[in-house]
Amino acid sequence: MLEFIDEEHLYLLDGIIIPSVSEILRFIFPDKYKNIPELILEEKAEYGTVIHKAIEMYEINLKVMGQEEAFETITLVLNLNYIQIASLNQYIKLKQQYNLQVINQEEMIHYEDKYAGRFDMIAFINGSYSLCDIKTTTELDAEYLSWQLSLYAYAFDNLNIGNHFETLYAIWLPKKDLGQIVEIERKSEEQILKMLEDYKNRR
């Protein structure tokens, strides 16, 4: 059984700690946040968390109420400011433009005892069965996302034989800018297994 301890950000598989996708990404990109002050990183993370929660709650409420009512409910419950409301509006526009239909959100997955994580969203996007990650960064790091989404997809594929993703997407919602849905390249199985071996032997 896979468990997550929120306070320590730890994943346990049958009671044994296993690496998180975030930990593995720090191994692949050790200098990604090297020159960014801790306070700025915390502010960006907090903003991203709010947008993720707003989208998750919007999709849940959309199943039982209309679009306008769902939107108003989320903005009130989460007390969203005008920038956060603008980001949620951008998501709704992308949802309509790309015929985005959410299937599942925020599910924990793991690949054997090698790593675990929680993906943002599975959705049909223009009819394509897709794994999606929501980003609120000023710039989109496609290589970072390629590894992140590929690790999630590889774990999912190994847990769901015969039910594989057709595409990987970033739902990009930068502050004070237009949102985009960007297709992300998927790493091969060989690349993932080689990287995991390197991670295992890092010491």
C-alpha positions in Angstrom: 0.0 0.0 0.0 1.3 3.5 -0.9 1.0 6.2 1.7 2.1 9.8 1.9 3.2 11.7 5.1 2.4 15.3 4.3 4.4 16.9 7.2 7.7 15.3 6.0 6.8 14.9 2.3 7.6 11.2 2.4 6.1 8.3 0.4 5.9 4.9 2.0 5.3 1.7 0.1 4.3 -1.1 2.5 5.8 0.9 5.3 9.2 1.5 3.5 10.3 5.0 2.5 10.8 5.3 -1.3 12.1 8.3 -3.3 9.6 10.9 -4.5 9.5 12.2 -8.1 10.5 15.6 -6.7 13.6 14.0 -5.1 14.6 12.4 -8.4 14.1 15.6 -10.3 16.5 17.4 -7.9 19.0 14.7 -8.8 18.6 15.3 -12.5 18.5 19.1 -12.1 20.7 19.9 -9.1 21.1 23.6 -9.9 17.6 24.4 -11.1 16.8 26.7 -8.1 20.4 27.5 -7.2 20.3 31.3 -7.5 16.7 31.9 -6.5 16.1 33.2 -2.9 14.2 30.8 -0.6 11.5 33.4 0.1 10.7 33.8 -3.7 10.6 30.0 -4.1 8.1 29.8 -1.2 5.9 32.5 -2.7 5.9 30.8 -6.1 5.1 27.4 -4.5 2.3 28.9 -2.5 0.8 30.6 -5.5 1.0 27.4 -7.5 -0.6 25.4 -4.7 -3.6 27.8 -4.7 -4.1 27.6 -8.5 -3.9 23.8 -8.4 -6.5 23.7 -5.6 -8.8 26.1 -7.4 -8.7 23.9 -10.6 -9.2 20.7 -8.7 -12.2 22.2 -6.8 -13.6 23.8 -9.9 -13.7 20.4 -11.7 -15.2 18.7 -8.7 -18.0 21.3 -8.4 -18.6 21.4 -12.1 -19.9 17.9 -11.9 -22.8 19.0 -9.6 -23.4 22.6 -10.6 -23.2 25.0 -13.6 -20.0 26.7 -14.8 -20.8 30.1 -13.3 -21.9 28.7 -10.0 -18.8 26.5 -9.8 -16.6 29.5 -10.6 -18.2 31.8 -8.0 -18.1 29.0 -5.3 -14.4 28.5 -5.8 -13.4 32.1 -5.8 -15.4 32.6 -2.5 -14.2 29.5 -0.7 -10.6 30.0 -1.5 -10.8 33.8 -1.3 -8.9 34.2 -4.6 -7.4 37.5 -5.5 -7.7 39.1 -8.9 -4.5 37.5 -10.3 -5.6 34.0 -9.1 -9.1 34.6 -10.6 -7.5 35.6 -13.9 -5.5 32.3 -13.9 -8.6 30.3 -13.2 -10.3 32.1 -16.0 -7.4 31.3 -18.3 -7.8 27.6 -17.4 -11.6 27.7 -18.2 -10.8 29.3 -21.6 -8.3 26.5 -22.4 -10.8 23.9 -21.2 -13.3 25.2 -23.8 -10.7 25.8 -26.6 -9.2 22.3 -26.3 -12.3 20.4 -25.3 -10.5 19.4 -22.1 -12.4 16.8 -20.2 -11.0 15.8 -16.8 -11.0 12.1 -15.9 -9.0 12.0 -12.7 -7.0 14.4 -10.5 -4.3 14.3 -7.8 -3.7 10.5 -7.8 -0.7 8.9 -6.0 1.2 6.4 -8.1 4.5 4.5 -7.8 6.9 2.5 -10.0 7.8 -0.7 -8.0 9.9 0.5 -5.1 11.9 3.0 -7.2 9.8 6.1 -6.8 6.4 7.6 -6.1 4.5 10.8 -6.7 1.2 12.5 -7.3 0.2 13.6 -10.8 -2.1 16.6 -11.4 -4.5 15.4 -14.0 -5.6 12.8 -16.5 -7.8 14.3 -19.2 -9.0 14.0 -22.8 -7.6 17.0 -24.7 -9.0 17.3 -28.2 -9.9 13.6 -27.8 -6.4 12.5 -26.8 -6.0 10.5 -23.6 -3.4 12.7 -21.8 -1.4 13.1 -18.6 -1.2 16.8 -17.6 0.8 18.9 -15.2 -0.3 22.4 -14.2 2.4 25.0 -14.2 2.2 28.7 -13.1 5.9 29.6 -13.7 7.0 32.6 -15.7 8.9 30.4 -18.1 8.1 26.8 -19.0 11.0 24.4 -18.6 10.1 21.7 -21.2 13.1 19.4 -20.3 12.2 19.4 -16.6 8.5 18.7 -17.5 9.6 16.0 -19.9 11.2 14.1 -17.1 8.5 14.9 -14.5 5.6 13.8 -16.7 7.5 10.8 -18.2 8.2 9.5 -14.7 4.5 9.8 -13.8 3.5 8.2 -17.1 5.9 5.3 -16.8 4.7 4.5 -13.3 1.0 4.8 -14.4 1.6 2.5 -17.4 3.2 -0.1 -15.2 0.2 0.0 -12.8 -2.4 0.1 -15.6 -1.4 -2.4 -18.2 -3.0 -1.7 -21.6 -4.1 1.8 -20.6 -1.3 4.1 -21.8 -1.3 7.9 -22.4 -1.3 9.1 -26.0 0.2 12.5 -25.1 1.8 14.5 -22.3 0.8 18.1 -21.7 1.6 21.1 -19.6 -1.3 23.3 -18.7 0.7 26.6 -18.4 -0.9 29.4 -16.5 1.7 32.1 -16.0 0.8 35.1 -13.8 -0.7 38.1 -15.7 -0.4 36.3 -19.1 -2.3 34.1 -21.5 -2.6 30.4 -20.6 -1.3 27.7 -23.0 -1.5 24.0 -23.4 1.9 22.8 -24.5 2.7 19.2 -25.6 5.6 17.7 -23.8 8.0 15.1 -25.2 8.0 11.8 -23.5 11.3 10.1 -22.4 11.8 6.6 -23.5 11.8 3.6 -21.2 15.5 3.2 -21.8 16.2 6.8 -20.7 14.1 6.4 -17.6 15.7 3.1 -16.5 19.2 4.4 -17.2 18.5 7.5 -15.1 17.1 5.4 -12.3 20.2 3.3 -12.3 22.3 6.4 -12.1 20.2 7.7 -9.2 20.6 4.4 -7.4 24.4 4.5 -7.8 24.7 8.3 -7.0 26.8 7.5 -3.9 
